[in-house]
Amino acid sequence: MLYIKILKLNKPVAHKDTFSKNDMFIELTYGSQSRRTTIKWDQSQPEWAESFVFPIKTNQDTINLQLFDADNWSECEMIGQEEIVVNLDSIKKIKTTLFVIEMGNIFYDLEDHIQNIENSNEELKKHNFKLESEKEDINNSITVLEQQITNLQNKNSIIENHSVQLKEQYAKLNTKIHDIKSFINNV
C-alpha cells in the first residue's frame, strides 16, 4: 500500500485572496483515485499532517499533488501542482518545490521481514534435512551396535555354558584324581 502523509508546504505561498490569507487544501491523484486534505483557513504556510493510503498501481509511477485556494462563493483556484515520483521503498521524508511529505510502501519493511523469515525457513529446512540424514545414519549405527551386542551376548552365553561344562568336567576330574590318589594310598 502506498502511504503518503502531507506534512506542510515547503515555503509560504503568496495570497490569492484580496482581503484574507489563503484557505488551502491539497488534492492528491494517484491513477484514477483522488484524496483531499482538509482546508486550512487563513494561512500562508499551513501544516496538515494528514495521511492517505492508496493501493499500489504497477503501471503508475507518479502521484499528482495540486494545491488549491478554497473559496466559498466562487470556484477554487489552483495555486500550484507537482508530479512526484512514487517511492515504493520504506517510508521517508521528501521535500519538493511546494510540499514536504512522507511517502513509501507501508509493507516495505514487512516484506523485507517476511523475506528474511522465508530465507531463514529455507535454511532451517536445509538444516533439518541434514539433521534427518544424520539421524538416519545414527539409527543405522545403533542397529549395527545392537546386533553386535546381541552377538556378543550370544557368545558370552556360549562361553558361560562352556565354562559351566568345564567346571563340571574339572569337578569330575578332581573327583577321579581324588579317587585315584585314595586307591594308590590304599594299595
QUIJO-V977062 format. One record per backbone hydrogen bond with DSSP energy under -0.5 kcal/mol. NH is the residue of the N-H (numbers start at 0). CO is the residue of the C=O. If there is no record, write none. Layout:
nh=NH co=CO
nh=NH co=CO
This chain:
nh=1 co=53
nh=2 co=0
nh=2 co=103
nh=3 co=51
nh=4 co=101
nh=5 co=3
nh=5 co=49
nh=6 co=4
nh=6 co=99
nh=7 co=99
nh=8 co=45
nh=9 co=97
nh=10 co=97
nh=12 co=43
nh=23 co=21
nh=23 co=39
nh=24 co=67
nh=26 co=65
nh=27 co=25
nh=27 co=34
nh=28 co=63
nh=29 co=32
nh=32 co=29
nh=34 co=27
nh=36 co=25
nh=39 co=23
nh=40 co=38
nh=42 co=21
nh=42 co=39
nh=47 co=6
nh=48 co=5
nh=48 co=6
nh=49 co=5
nh=51 co=3
nh=53 co=1
nh=57 co=55
nh=59 co=56
nh=60 co=58
nh=62 co=83
nh=63 co=28
nh=64 co=62
nh=64 co=81
nh=65 co=26
nh=65 co=63
nh=66 co=79
nh=67 co=24
nh=67 co=65
nh=68 co=76
nh=69 co=22
nh=69 co=67
nh=76 co=68
nh=78 co=66
nh=78 co=76
nh=79 co=66
nh=81 co=64
nh=83 co=62
nh=83 co=81
nh=85 co=60
nh=87 co=85
nh=91 co=102
nh=93 co=100
nh=95 co=93
nh=95 co=98
nh=99 co=7
nh=100 co=93
nh=101 co=4
nh=102 co=91
nh=103 co=2
nh=104 co=88
nh=105 co=0
nh=105 co=103
nh=107 co=104
nh=110 co=106
nh=111 co=107
nh=112 co=108
nh=113 co=109
nh=114 co=110
nh=115 co=111
nh=116 co=112
nh=117 co=113
nh=118 co=114
nh=119 co=115
nh=120 co=116
nh=121 co=117
nh=122 co=118
nh=123 co=119
nh=124 co=120
nh=125 co=121
nh=126 co=122
nh=127 co=123
nh=128 co=124
nh=129 co=125
nh=130 co=126
nh=131 co=127
nh=132 co=128
nh=133 co=129
nh=134 co=130
nh=135 co=131
nh=136 co=132
nh=137 co=133
nh=138 co=134
nh=139 co=135
nh=140 co=136
nh=141 co=137
nh=142 co=138
nh=143 co=139
nh=144 co=140
nh=145 co=141
nh=146 co=142
nh=147 co=143
nh=148 co=144
nh=149 co=145
nh=150 co=146
nh=151 co=147
nh=152 co=148
nh=153 co=149
nh=154 co=150
nh=155 co=151
nh=156 co=152
nh=157 co=153
nh=158 co=154
nh=159 co=155
nh=160 co=156
nh=161 co=157
nh=162 co=158
nh=163 co=159
nh=164 co=160
nh=165 co=161
nh=166 co=162
nh=167 co=163
nh=168 co=164
nh=169 co=165
nh=170 co=166
nh=171 co=167
nh=172 co=168
nh=173 co=169
nh=174 co=170
nh=175 co=171
nh=176 co=172
nh=177 co=173
nh=178 co=174
nh=179 co=175
nh=180 co=176
nh=181 co=177
nh=182 co=178
nh=183 co=179
nh=184 co=180
nh=185 co=181
nh=186 co=182
